[in-house]
Amino acid sequence: MKIETILGLVMAEIDRAEKLHPVWPTDLVKAAAIPVEEAGELLKAANDHGEKRTSYQSIITEAVHTAASAIRFLKNLEEKNNE
């Protein structure tokens, strides 16, 4: 997959997620838990693909969710540090 495609998917997911969940946790541990939870879903999707032959698309989807949530974490962390 080309980097331009990946970045487009991640940016679209950030936009979708910010509309669906506009409030980001202010507690650092709760905020960090979000990309960790998404990474767990990515791991499950990869495991399910290997064991149950589930869709490869679910792996891509969860990887995009993980990247988007990590970027949101960093974005909000940066904004908090500027206050």
PyMOL Python script that loads the backbone (N, CA, C, O; Angstrom):
from pymol import cmd

cmd.read_pdbstr("""\
ATOM      1  N   MET A   1       0.847  -1.168   0.000  1.00  0.00           N
ATOM      2  CA  MET A   1       0.000   0.000   0.000  1.00  0.00           C
ATOM      3  C   MET A   1       0.900   1.242   0.000  1.00  0.00           C
ATOM      4  O   MET A   1       1.890   1.304   0.729  1.00  0.00           O
ATOM      5  N   LYS A   2       0.546   2.211  -0.814  1.00  0.00           N
ATOM      6  CA  LYS A   2       1.335   3.436  -0.909  1.00  0.00           C
ATOM      7  C   LYS A   2       1.106   4.304   0.318  1.00  0.00           C
ATOM      8  O   LYS A   2       0.021   4.312   0.899  1.00  0.00           O
ATOM      9  N   ILE A   3       2.156   5.041   0.703  1.00  0.00           N
ATOM     10  CA  ILE A   3       2.086   5.899   1.875  1.00  0.00           C
ATOM     11  C   ILE A   3       0.990   6.953   1.724  1.00  0.00           C
ATOM     12  O   ILE A   3       0.350   7.323   2.708  1.00  0.00           O
ATOM     13  N   GLU A   4       0.770   7.437   0.507  1.00  0.00           N
ATOM     14  CA  GLU A   4      -0.284   8.424   0.268  1.00  0.00           C
ATOM     15  C   GLU A   4      -1.653   7.834   0.585  1.00  0.00           C
ATOM     16  O   GLU A   4      -2.513   8.517   1.142  1.00  0.00           O
ATOM     17  N   THR A   5      -1.853   6.583   0.235  1.00  0.00           N
ATOM     18  CA  THR A   5      -3.110   5.898   0.515  1.00  0.00           C
ATOM     19  C   THR A   5      -3.293   5.713   2.016  1.00  0.00           C
ATOM     20  O   THR A   5      -4.369   5.958   2.561  1.00  0.00           O
ATOM     21  N   ILE A   6      -2.224   5.278   2.670  1.00  0.00           N
ATOM     22  CA  ILE A   6      -2.269   5.068   4.116  1.00  0.00           C
ATOM     23  C   ILE A   6      -2.606   6.372   4.834  1.00  0.00           C
ATOM     24  O   ILE A   6      -3.494   6.412   5.685  1.00  0.00           O
ATOM     25  N   LEU A   7      -1.890   7.433   4.482  1.00  0.00           N
ATOM     26  CA  LEU A   7      -2.136   8.719   5.137  1.00  0.00           C
ATOM     27  C   LEU A   7      -3.545   9.231   4.875  1.00  0.00           C
ATOM     28  O   LEU A   7      -4.160   9.835   5.753  1.00  0.00           O
ATOM     29  N   GLY A   8      -4.053   8.994   3.685  1.00  0.00           N
ATOM     30  CA  GLY A   8      -5.434   9.383   3.376  1.00  0.00           C
ATOM     31  C   GLY A   8      -6.432   8.632   4.234  1.00  0.00           C
ATOM     32  O   GLY A   8      -7.391   9.215   4.738  1.00  0.00           O
ATOM     33  N   LEU A   9      -6.205   7.325   4.402  1.00  0.00           N
ATOM     34  CA  LEU A   9      -7.089   6.521   5.247  1.00  0.00           C
ATOM     35  C   LEU A   9      -7.039   6.985   6.701  1.00  0.00           C
ATOM     36  O   LEU A   9      -8.072   7.094   7.361  1.00  0.00           O
ATOM     37  N   VAL A  10      -5.833   7.256   7.191  1.00  0.00           N
ATOM     38  CA  VAL A  10      -5.667   7.681   8.585  1.00  0.00           C
ATOM     39  C   VAL A  10      -6.307   9.052   8.802  1.00  0.00           C
ATOM     40  O   VAL A  10      -7.001   9.255   9.798  1.00  0.00           O
ATOM     41  N   MET A  11      -6.086   9.989   7.891  1.00  0.00           N
ATOM     42  CA  MET A  11      -6.667  11.320   8.041  1.00  0.00           C
ATOM     43  C   MET A  11      -8.196  11.266   7.979  1.00  0.00           C
ATOM     44  O   MET A  11      -8.870  11.979   8.722  1.00  0.00           O
ATOM     45  N   ALA A  12      -8.741  10.434   7.107  1.00  0.00           N
ATOM     46  CA  ALA A  12     -10.197  10.275   7.034  1.00  0.00           C
ATOM     47  C   ALA A  12     -10.734   9.683   8.332  1.00  0.00           C
ATOM     48  O   ALA A  12     -11.807  10.072   8.795  1.00  0.00           O
ATOM     49  N   GLU A  13      -9.995   8.745   8.922  1.00  0.00           N
ATOM     50  CA  GLU A  13     -10.420   8.143  10.189  1.00  0.00           C
ATOM     51  C   GLU A  13     -10.344   9.156  11.327  1.00  0.00           C
ATOM     52  O   GLU A  13     -11.217   9.171  12.195  1.00  0.00           O
ATOM     53  N   ILE A  14      -9.318   9.999  11.339  1.00  0.00           N
ATOM     54  CA  ILE A  14      -9.231  11.043  12.363  1.00  0.00           C
ATOM     55  C   ILE A  14     -10.448  11.962  12.257  1.00  0.00           C
ATOM     56  O   ILE A  14     -11.071  12.288  13.267  1.00  0.00           O
ATOM     57  N   ASP A  15     -10.777  12.367  11.063  1.00  0.00           N
ATOM     58  CA  ASP A  15     -11.937  13.239  10.852  1.00  0.00           C
ATOM     59  C   ASP A  15     -13.215  12.560  11.330  1.00  0.00           C
ATOM     60  O   ASP A  15     -14.015  13.174  12.036  1.00  0.00           O
ATOM     61  N   ARG A  16     -13.413  11.305  10.954  1.00  0.00           N
ATOM     62  CA  ARG A  16     -14.602  10.548  11.365  1.00  0.00           C
ATOM     63  C   ARG A  16     -14.660  10.414  12.879  1.00  0.00           C
ATOM     64  O   ARG A  16     -15.704  10.648  13.490  1.00  0.00           O
ATOM     65  N   ALA A  17     -13.535  10.037  13.486  1.00  0.00           N
ATOM     66  CA  ALA A  17     -13.492   9.809  14.929  1.00  0.00           C
ATOM     67  C   ALA A  17     -13.720  11.089  15.712  1.00  0.00           C
ATOM     68  O   ALA A  17     -14.386  11.077  16.747  1.00  0.00           O
ATOM     69  N   GLU A  18     -13.165  12.208  15.218  1.00  0.00           N
ATOM     70  CA  GLU A  18     -13.354  13.473  15.926  1.00  0.00           C
ATOM     71  C   GLU A  18     -14.800  13.949  15.850  1.00  0.00           C
ATOM     72  O   GLU A  18     -15.275  14.620  16.766  1.00  0.00           O
ATOM     73  N   LYS A  19     -15.502  13.614  14.781  1.00  0.00           N
ATOM     74  CA  LYS A  19     -16.924  13.954  14.691  1.00  0.00           C
ATOM     75  C   LYS A  19     -17.754  13.044  15.593  1.00  0.00           C
ATOM     76  O   LYS A  19     -18.696  13.496  16.244  1.00  0.00           O
ATOM     77  N   LEU A  20     -17.401  11.772  15.624  1.00  0.00           N
ATOM     78  CA  LEU A  20     -18.138  10.797  16.432  1.00  0.00           C
ATOM     79  C   LEU A  20     -17.842  10.952  17.919  1.00  0.00           C
ATOM     80  O   LEU A  20     -18.742  10.836  18.751  1.00  0.00           O
ATOM     81  N   HIS A  21     -16.582  11.216  18.251  1.00  0.00           N
ATOM     82  CA  HIS A  21     -16.128  11.362  19.641  1.00  0.00           C
ATOM     83  C   HIS A  21     -15.311  12.657  19.759  1.00  0.00           C
ATOM     84  O   HIS A  21     -14.082  12.604  19.803  1.00  0.00           O
ATOM     85  N   PRO A  22     -15.973  13.810  19.811  1.00  0.00           N
ATOM     86  CA  PRO A  22     -15.228  15.073  19.788  1.00  0.00           C
ATOM     87  C   PRO A  22     -14.420  15.362  21.055  1.00  0.00           C
ATOM     88  O   PRO A  22     -13.446  16.114  21.015  1.00  0.00           O
ATOM     89  N   VAL A  23     -14.821  14.771  22.164  1.00  0.00           N
ATOM     90  CA  VAL A  23     -14.130  15.041  23.427  1.00  0.00           C
ATOM     91  C   VAL A  23     -13.074  13.974  23.659  1.00  0.00           C
ATOM     92  O   VAL A  23     -13.377  12.781  23.692  1.00  0.00           O
ATOM     93  N   TRP A  24     -11.827  14.412  23.821  1.00  0.00           N
ATOM     94  CA  TRP A  24     -10.721  13.511  24.110  1.00  0.00           C
ATOM     95  C   TRP A  24     -10.474  13.544  25.614  1.00  0.00           C
ATOM     96  O   TRP A  24     -10.534  14.618  26.213  1.00  0.00           O
ATOM     97  N   PRO A  25     -10.196  12.392  26.248  1.00  0.00           N
ATOM     98  CA  PRO A  25      -9.968  12.395  27.695  1.00  0.00           C
ATOM     99  C   PRO A  25      -8.802  13.307  28.087  1.00  0.00           C
ATOM    100  O   PRO A  25      -7.783  13.364  27.398  1.00  0.00           O
ATOM    101  N   THR A  26      -8.971  14.011  29.192  1.00  0.00           N
ATOM    102  CA  THR A  26      -7.891  14.860  29.687  1.00  0.00           C
ATOM    103  C   THR A  26      -6.945  14.083  30.590  1.00  0.00           C
ATOM    104  O   THR A  26      -5.784  14.461  30.747  1.00  0.00           O
ATOM    105  N   ASP A  27      -7.434  13.002  31.182  1.00  0.00           N
ATOM    106  CA  ASP A  27      -6.581  12.153  32.007  1.00  0.00           C
ATOM    107  C   ASP A  27      -5.606  11.402  31.101  1.00  0.00           C
ATOM    108  O   ASP A  27      -6.019  10.729  30.157  1.00  0.00           O
ATOM    109  N   LEU A  28      -4.324  11.519  31.393  1.00  0.00           N
ATOM    110  CA  LEU A  28      -3.282  10.955  30.534  1.00  0.00           C
ATOM    111  C   LEU A  28      -3.410   9.440  30.374  1.00  0.00           C
ATOM    112  O   LEU A  28      -3.232   8.921  29.272  1.00  0.00           O
ATOM    113  N   VAL A  29      -3.712   8.733  31.449  1.00  0.00           N
ATOM    114  CA  VAL A  29      -3.826   7.276  31.377  1.00  0.00           C
ATOM    115  C   VAL A  29      -5.041   6.877  30.545  1.00  0.00           C
ATOM    116  O   VAL A  29      -4.955   5.963  29.724  1.00  0.00           O
ATOM    117  N   LYS A  30      -6.160   7.547  30.747  1.00  0.00           N
ATOM    118  CA  LYS A  30      -7.357   7.242  29.948  1.00  0.00           C
ATOM    119  C   LYS A  30      -7.126   7.564  28.475  1.00  0.00           C
ATOM    120  O   LYS A  30      -7.578   6.829  27.597  1.00  0.00           O
ATOM    121  N   ALA A  31      -6.432   8.649  28.209  1.00  0.00           N
ATOM    122  CA  ALA A  31      -6.134   9.014  26.823  1.00  0.00           C
ATOM    123  C   ALA A  31      -5.205   7.982  26.171  1.00  0.00           C
ATOM    124  O   ALA A  31      -5.409   7.600  25.019  1.00  0.00           O
ATOM    125  N   ALA A  32      -4.199   7.538  26.905  1.00  0.00           N
ATOM    126  CA  ALA A  32      -3.259   6.541  26.372  1.00  0.00           C
ATOM    127  C   ALA A  32      -3.926   5.189  26.169  1.00  0.00           C
ATOM    128  O   ALA A  32      -3.506   4.400  25.323  1.00  0.00           O
ATOM    129  N   ALA A  33      -4.966   4.931  26.950  1.00  0.00           N
ATOM    130  CA  ALA A  33      -5.664   3.648  26.826  1.00  0.00           C
ATOM    131  C   ALA A  33      -6.361   3.491  25.475  1.00  0.00           C
ATOM    132  O   ALA A  33      -6.580   2.369  25.019  1.00  0.00           O
ATOM    133  N   ILE A  34      -6.705   4.596  24.840  1.00  0.00           N
ATOM    134  CA  ILE A  34      -7.446   4.511  23.578  1.00  0.00           C
ATOM    135  C   ILE A  34      -6.598   3.895  22.463  1.00  0.00           C
ATOM    136  O   ILE A  34      -7.049   2.927  21.851  1.00  0.00           O
ATOM    137  N   PRO A  35      -5.393   4.401  22.162  1.00  0.00           N
ATOM    138  CA  PRO A  35      -4.601   3.721  21.131  1.00  0.00           C
ATOM    139  C   PRO A  35      -4.169   2.315  21.541  1.00  0.00           C
ATOM    140  O   PRO A  35      -3.986   1.450  20.685  1.00  0.00           O
ATOM    141  N   VAL A  36      -4.007   2.082  22.833  1.00  0.00           N
ATOM    142  CA  VAL A  36      -3.657   0.734  23.291  1.00  0.00           C
ATOM    143  C   VAL A  36      -4.808  -0.228  23.007  1.00  0.00           C
ATOM    144  O   VAL A  36      -4.590  -1.357  22.566  1.00  0.00           O
ATOM    145  N   GLU A  37      -6.036   0.230  23.263  1.00  0.00           N
ATOM    146  CA  GLU A  37      -7.213  -0.606  22.984  1.00  0.00           C
ATOM    147  C   GLU A  37      -7.324  -0.885  21.490  1.00  0.00           C
ATOM    148  O   GLU A  37      -7.642  -2.004  21.088  1.00  0.00           O
ATOM    149  N   GLU A  38      -7.067   0.116  20.679  1.00  0.00           N
ATOM    150  CA  GLU A  38      -7.102  -0.080  19.225  1.00  0.00           C
ATOM    151  C   GLU A  38      -6.016  -1.052  18.770  1.00  0.00           C
ATOM    152  O   GLU A  38      -6.246  -1.870  17.879  1.00  0.00           O
ATOM    153  N   ALA A  39      -4.845  -0.964  19.375  1.00  0.00           N
ATOM    154  CA  ALA A  39      -3.766  -1.904  19.031  1.00  0.00           C
ATOM    155  C   ALA A  39      -4.161  -3.332  19.411  1.00  0.00           C
ATOM    156  O   ALA A  39      -3.811  -4.284  18.713  1.00  0.00           O
ATOM    157  N   GLY A  40      -4.883  -3.477  20.507  1.00  0.00           N
ATOM    158  CA  GLY A  40      -5.379  -4.798  20.888  1.00  0.00           C
ATOM    159  C   GLY A  40      -6.350  -5.344  19.852  1.00  0.00           C
ATOM    160  O   GLY A  40      -6.328  -6.535  19.541  1.00  0.00           O
ATOM    161  N   GLU A  41      -7.203  -4.474  19.317  1.00  0.00           N
ATOM    162  CA  GLU A  41      -8.128  -4.898  18.264  1.00  0.00           C
ATOM    163  C   GLU A  41      -7.375  -5.265  16.989  1.00  0.00           C
ATOM    164  O   GLU A  41      -7.777  -6.181  16.272  1.00  0.00           O
ATOM    165  N   LEU A  42      -6.289  -4.558  16.707  1.00  0.00           N
ATOM    166  CA  LEU A  42      -5.440  -4.901  15.556  1.00  0.00           C
ATOM    167  C   LEU A  42      -4.827  -6.289  15.740  1.00  0.00           C
ATOM    168  O   LEU A  42      -4.814  -7.102  14.816  1.00  0.00           O
ATOM    169  N   LEU A  43      -4.327  -6.542  16.930  1.00  0.00           N
ATOM    170  CA  LEU A  43      -3.747  -7.856  17.217  1.00  0.00           C
ATOM    171  C   LEU A  43      -4.787  -8.957  17.082  1.00  0.00           C
ATOM    172  O   LEU A  43      -4.498 -10.021  16.535  1.00  0.00           O
ATOM    173  N   LYS A  44      -5.995  -8.707  17.578  1.00  0.00           N
ATOM    174  CA  LYS A  44      -7.071  -9.696  17.462  1.00  0.00           C
ATOM    175  C   LYS A  44      -7.426  -9.945  15.994  1.00  0.00           C
ATOM    176  O   LYS A  44      -7.620 -11.088  15.581  1.00  0.00           O
ATOM    177  N   ALA A  45      -7.509  -8.864  15.208  1.00  0.00           N
ATOM    178  CA  ALA A  45      -7.829  -9.017  13.787  1.00  0.00           C
ATOM    179  C   ALA A  45      -6.766  -9.839  13.066  1.00  0.00           C
ATOM    180  O   ALA A  45      -7.090 -10.677  12.224  1.00  0.00           O
ATOM    181  N   ALA A  46      -5.499  -9.601  13.396  1.00  0.00           N
ATOM    182  CA  ALA A  46      -4.413 -10.371  12.777  1.00  0.00           C
ATOM    183  C   ALA A  46      -4.486 -11.831  13.203  1.00  0.00           C
ATOM    184  O   ALA A  46      -4.298 -12.731  12.385  1.00  0.00           O
ATOM    185  N   ASN A  47      -4.756 -12.064  14.477  1.00  0.00           N
ATOM    186  CA  ASN A  47      -4.877 -13.431  14.977  1.00  0.00           C
ATOM    187  C   ASN A  47      -6.066 -14.142  14.335  1.00  0.00           C
ATOM    188  O   ASN A  47      -5.954 -15.293  13.913  1.00  0.00           O
ATOM    189  N   ASP A  48      -7.197 -13.454  14.264  1.00  0.00           N
ATOM    190  CA  ASP A  48      -8.389 -14.046  13.639  1.00  0.00           C
ATOM    191  C   ASP A  48      -8.141 -14.364  12.166  1.00  0.00           C
ATOM    192  O   ASP A  48      -8.625 -15.374  11.656  1.00  0.00           O
ATOM    193  N   HIS A  49      -7.399 -13.514  11.495  1.00  0.00           N
ATOM    194  CA  HIS A  49      -7.093 -13.762  10.083  1.00  0.00           C
ATOM    195  C   HIS A  49      -6.276 -15.050   9.945  1.00  0.00           C
ATOM    196  O   HIS A  49      -6.515 -15.861   9.051  1.00  0.00           O
ATOM    197  N   GLY A  50      -5.313 -15.216  10.843  1.00  0.00           N
ATOM    198  CA  GLY A  50      -4.473 -16.408  10.789  1.00  0.00           C
ATOM    199  C   GLY A  50      -5.202 -17.681  11.186  1.00  0.00           C
ATOM    200  O   GLY A  50      -5.002 -18.733  10.579  1.00  0.00           O
ATOM    201  N   GLU A  51      -6.046 -17.584  12.202  1.00  0.00           N
ATOM    202  CA  GLU A  51      -6.711 -18.786  12.717  1.00  0.00           C
ATOM    203  C   GLU A  51      -8.061 -19.064  12.070  1.00  0.00           C
ATOM    204  O   GLU A  51      -8.417 -20.222  11.850  1.00  0.00           O
ATOM    205  N   LYS A  52      -8.807 -18.018  11.766  1.00  0.00           N
ATOM    206  CA  LYS A  52     -10.177 -18.192  11.269  1.00  0.00           C
ATOM    207  C   LYS A  52     -10.342 -17.775   9.816  1.00  0.00           C
ATOM    208  O   LYS A  52     -11.433 -17.857   9.251  1.00  0.00           O
ATOM    209  N   ARG A  53      -9.245 -17.329   9.223  1.00  0.00           N
ATOM    210  CA  ARG A  53      -9.263 -16.859   7.832  1.00  0.00           C
ATOM    211  C   ARG A  53     -10.287 -15.743   7.636  1.00  0.00           C
ATOM    212  O   ARG A  53     -11.019 -15.728   6.646  1.00  0.00           O
ATOM    213  N   THR A  54     -10.331 -14.809   8.589  1.00  0.00           N
ATOM    214  CA  THR A  54     -11.223 -13.660   8.456  1.00  0.00           C
ATOM    215  C   THR A  54     -10.642 -12.673   7.453  1.00  0.00           C
ATOM    216  O   THR A  54      -9.542 -12.859   6.932  1.00  0.00           O
ATOM    217  N   SER A  55     -11.396 -11.639   7.200  1.00  0.00           N
ATOM    218  CA  SER A  55     -11.048 -10.638   6.197  1.00  0.00           C
ATOM    219  C   SER A  55      -9.718  -9.945   6.481  1.00  0.00           C
ATOM    220  O   SER A  55      -9.422  -9.569   7.615  1.00  0.00           O
ATOM    221  N   TYR A  56      -8.930  -9.789   5.427  1.00  0.00           N
ATOM    222  CA  TYR A  56      -7.695  -9.015   5.527  1.00  0.00           C
ATOM    223  C   TYR A  56      -8.029  -7.542   5.739  1.00  0.00           C
ATOM    224  O   TYR A  56      -7.249  -6.797   6.331  1.00  0.00           O
ATOM    225  N   GLN A  57      -9.202  -7.133   5.247  1.00  0.00           N
ATOM    226  CA  GLN A  57      -9.634  -5.739   5.390  1.00  0.00           C
ATOM    227  C   GLN A  57      -9.773  -5.353   6.862  1.00  0.00           C
ATOM    228  O   GLN A  57      -9.522  -4.201   7.216  1.00  0.00           O
ATOM    229  N   SER A  58     -10.164  -6.283   7.720  1.00  0.00           N
ATOM    230  CA  SER A  58     -10.305  -5.949   9.138  1.00  0.00           C
ATOM    231  C   SER A  58      -8.948  -5.603   9.759  1.00  0.00           C
ATOM    232  O   SER A  58      -8.882  -4.786  10.678  1.00  0.00           O
ATOM    233  N   ILE A  59      -7.886  -6.204   9.275  1.00  0.00           N
ATOM    234  CA  ILE A  59      -6.536  -5.875   9.748  1.00  0.00           C
ATOM    235  C   ILE A  59      -6.190  -4.434   9.344  1.00  0.00           C
ATOM    236  O   ILE A  59      -5.676  -3.662  10.153  1.00  0.00           O
ATOM    237  N   ILE A  60      -6.472  -4.091   8.105  1.00  0.00           N
ATOM    238  CA  ILE A  60      -6.204  -2.740   7.626  1.00  0.00           C
ATOM    239  C   ILE A  60      -7.024  -1.726   8.417  1.00  0.00           C
ATOM    240  O   ILE A  60      -6.501  -0.695   8.841  1.00  0.00           O
ATOM    241  N   THR A  61      -8.292  -2.014   8.614  1.00  0.00           N
ATOM    242  CA  THR A  61      -9.169  -1.119   9.367  1.00  0.00           C
ATOM    243  C   THR A  61      -8.638  -0.876  10.770  1.00  0.00           C
ATOM    244  O   THR A  61      -8.584   0.269  11.220  1.00  0.00           O
ATOM    245  N   GLU A  62      -8.248  -1.928  11.462  1.00  0.00           N
ATOM    246  CA  GLU A  62      -7.760  -1.774  12.832  1.00  0.00           C
ATOM    247  C   GLU A  62      -6.401  -1.082  12.873  1.00  0.00           C
ATOM    248  O   GLU A  62      -6.114  -0.346  13.817  1.00  0.00           O
ATOM    249  N   ALA A  63      -5.567  -1.306  11.872  1.00  0.00           N
ATOM    250  CA  ALA A  63      -4.286  -0.591  11.809  1.00  0.00           C
ATOM    251  C   ALA A  63      -4.520   0.903  11.615  1.00  0.00           C
ATOM    252  O   ALA A  63      -3.825   1.722  12.216  1.00  0.00           O
ATOM    253  N   VAL A  64      -5.482   1.260  10.788  1.00  0.00           N
ATOM    254  CA  VAL A  64      -5.831   2.668  10.566  1.00  0.00           C
ATOM    255  C   VAL A  64      -6.390   3.274  11.858  1.00  0.00           C
ATOM    256  O   VAL A  64      -6.040   4.398  12.218  1.00  0.00           O
ATOM    257  N   HIS A  65      -7.254   2.534  12.550  1.00  0.00           N
ATOM    258  CA  HIS A  65      -7.803   3.025  13.820  1.00  0.00           C
ATOM    259  C   HIS A  65      -6.693   3.241  14.843  1.00  0.00           C
ATOM    260  O   HIS A  65      -6.717   4.219  15.590  1.00  0.00           O
ATOM    261  N   THR A  66      -5.728   2.336  14.879  1.00  0.00           N
ATOM    262  CA  THR A  66      -4.613   2.458  15.817  1.00  0.00           C
ATOM    263  C   THR A  66      -3.789   3.699  15.505  1.00  0.00           C
ATOM    264  O   THR A  66      -3.457   4.473  16.403  1.00  0.00           O
ATOM    265  N   ALA A  67      -3.463   3.884  14.238  1.00  0.00           N
ATOM    266  CA  ALA A  67      -2.669   5.055  13.840  1.00  0.00           C
ATOM    267  C   ALA A  67      -3.426   6.355  14.117  1.00  0.00           C
ATOM    268  O   ALA A  67      -2.851   7.314  14.631  1.00  0.00           O
ATOM    269  N   ALA A  68      -4.702   6.383  13.780  1.00  0.00           N
ATOM    270  CA  ALA A  68      -5.500   7.590  13.989  1.00  0.00           C
ATOM    271  C   ALA A  68      -5.603   7.933  15.468  1.00  0.00           C
ATOM    272  O   ALA A  68      -5.493   9.101  15.842  1.00  0.00           O
ATOM    273  N   SER A  69      -5.811   6.936  16.307  1.00  0.00           N
ATOM    274  CA  SER A  69      -5.939   7.212  17.739  1.00  0.00           C
ATOM    275  C   SER A  69      -4.600   7.629  18.341  1.00  0.00           C
ATOM    276  O   SER A  69      -4.568   8.440  19.267  1.00  0.00           O
ATOM    277  N   ALA A  70      -3.505   7.092  17.833  1.00  0.00           N
ATOM    278  CA  ALA A  70      -2.181   7.516  18.309  1.00  0.00           C
ATOM    279  C   ALA A  70      -1.913   8.972  17.921  1.00  0.00           C
ATOM    280  O   ALA A  70      -1.332   9.727  18.701  1.00  0.00           O
ATOM    281  N   ILE A  71      -2.328   9.358  16.736  1.00  0.00           N
ATOM    282  CA  ILE A  71      -2.165  10.745  16.303  1.00  0.00           C
ATOM    283  C   ILE A  71      -3.045  11.666  17.148  1.00  0.00           C
ATOM    284  O   ILE A  71      -2.606  12.739  17.561  1.00  0.00           O
ATOM    285  N   ARG A  72      -4.276  11.252  17.402  1.00  0.00           N
ATOM    286  CA  ARG A  72      -5.141  12.068  18.267  1.00  0.00           C
ATOM    287  C   ARG A  72      -4.545  12.192  19.665  1.00  0.00           C
ATOM    288  O   ARG A  72      -4.610  13.261  20.272  1.00  0.00           O
ATOM    289  N   PHE A  73      -3.971  11.120  20.177  1.00  0.00           N
ATOM    290  CA  PHE A  73      -3.318  11.178  21.481  1.00  0.00           C
ATOM    291  C   PHE A  73      -2.226  12.242  21.466  1.00  0.00           C
ATOM    292  O   PHE A  73      -2.175  13.093  22.353  1.00  0.00           O
ATOM    293  N   LEU A  74      -1.358  12.196  20.466  1.00  0.00           N
ATOM    294  CA  LEU A  74      -0.259  13.154  20.367  1.00  0.00           C
ATOM    295  C   LEU A  74      -0.770  14.581  20.167  1.00  0.00           C
ATOM    296  O   LEU A  74      -0.249  15.521  20.768  1.00  0.00           O
ATOM    297  N   LYS A  75      -1.776  14.738  19.333  1.00  0.00           N
ATOM    298  CA  LYS A  75      -2.351  16.050  19.075  1.00  0.00           C
ATOM    299  C   LYS A  75      -2.879  16.664  20.366  1.00  0.00           C
ATOM    300  O   LYS A  75      -2.600  17.826  20.661  1.00  0.00           O
ATOM    301  N   ASN A  76      -3.620  15.909  21.116  1.00  0.00           N
ATOM    302  CA  ASN A  76      -4.190  16.413  22.358  1.00  0.00           C
ATOM    303  C   ASN A  76      -3.157  16.587  23.443  1.00  0.00           C
ATOM    304  O   ASN A  76      -3.290  17.474  24.285  1.00  0.00           O
ATOM    305  N   LEU A  77      -2.141  15.768  23.443  1.00  0.00           N
ATOM    306  CA  LEU A  77      -1.035  15.913  24.385  1.00  0.00           C
ATOM    307  C   LEU A  77      -0.306  17.213  24.114  1.00  0.00           C
ATOM    308  O   LEU A  77       0.030  17.948  25.042  1.00  0.00           O
ATOM    309  N   GLU A  78      -0.063  17.495  22.855  1.00  0.00           N
ATOM    310  CA  GLU A  78       0.611  18.731  22.449  1.00  0.00           C
ATOM    311  C   GLU A  78      -0.217  19.954  22.856  1.00  0.00           C
ATOM    312  O   GLU A  78       0.317  20.932  23.380  1.00  0.00           O
ATOM    313  N   GLU A  79      -1.513  19.884  22.611  1.00  0.00           N
ATOM    314  CA  GLU A  79      -2.386  20.997  22.979  1.00  0.00           C
ATOM    315  C   GLU A  79      -2.400  21.214  24.479  1.00  0.00           C
ATOM    316  O   GLU A  79      -2.438  22.355  24.939  1.00  0.00           O
ATOM    317  N   LYS A  80      -2.368  20.134  25.248  1.00  0.00           N
ATOM    318  CA  LYS A  80      -2.359  20.238  26.706  1.00  0.00           C
ATOM    319  C   LYS A  80      -1.058  20.885  27.187  1.00  0.00           C
ATOM    320  O   LYS A  80      -1.073  21.692  28.116  1.00  0.00           O
ATOM    321  N   ASN A  81       0.050  20.538  26.566  1.00  0.00           N
ATOM    322  CA  ASN A  81       1.341  21.094  26.957  1.00  0.00           C
ATOM    323  C   ASN A  81       1.458  22.575  26.636  1.00  0.00           C
ATOM    324  O   ASN A  81       2.256  23.280  27.254  1.00  0.00           O
ATOM    325  N   ASN A  82       0.683  23.050  25.689  1.00  0.00           N
ATOM    326  CA  ASN A  82       0.735  24.460  25.314  1.00  0.00           C
ATOM    327  C   ASN A  82      -0.125  25.336  26.215  1.00  0.00           C
ATOM    328  O   ASN A  82      -0.072  26.561  26.107  1.00  0.00           O
ATOM    329  N   GLU A  83      -0.900  24.749  27.083  1.00  0.00           N
ATOM    330  CA  GLU A  83      -1.775  25.524  27.968  1.00  0.00           C
ATOM    331  C   GLU A  83      -1.040  26.028  29.178  1.00  0.00           C
ATOM    332  O   GLU A  83      -1.631  26.699  30.024  1.00  0.00           O
TER     333      GLU A  83
END
""", "prot")
cmd.dss("prot")
cmd.show_as("cartoon", "prot")
cmd.util.cbc("prot")
cmd.orient("prot")
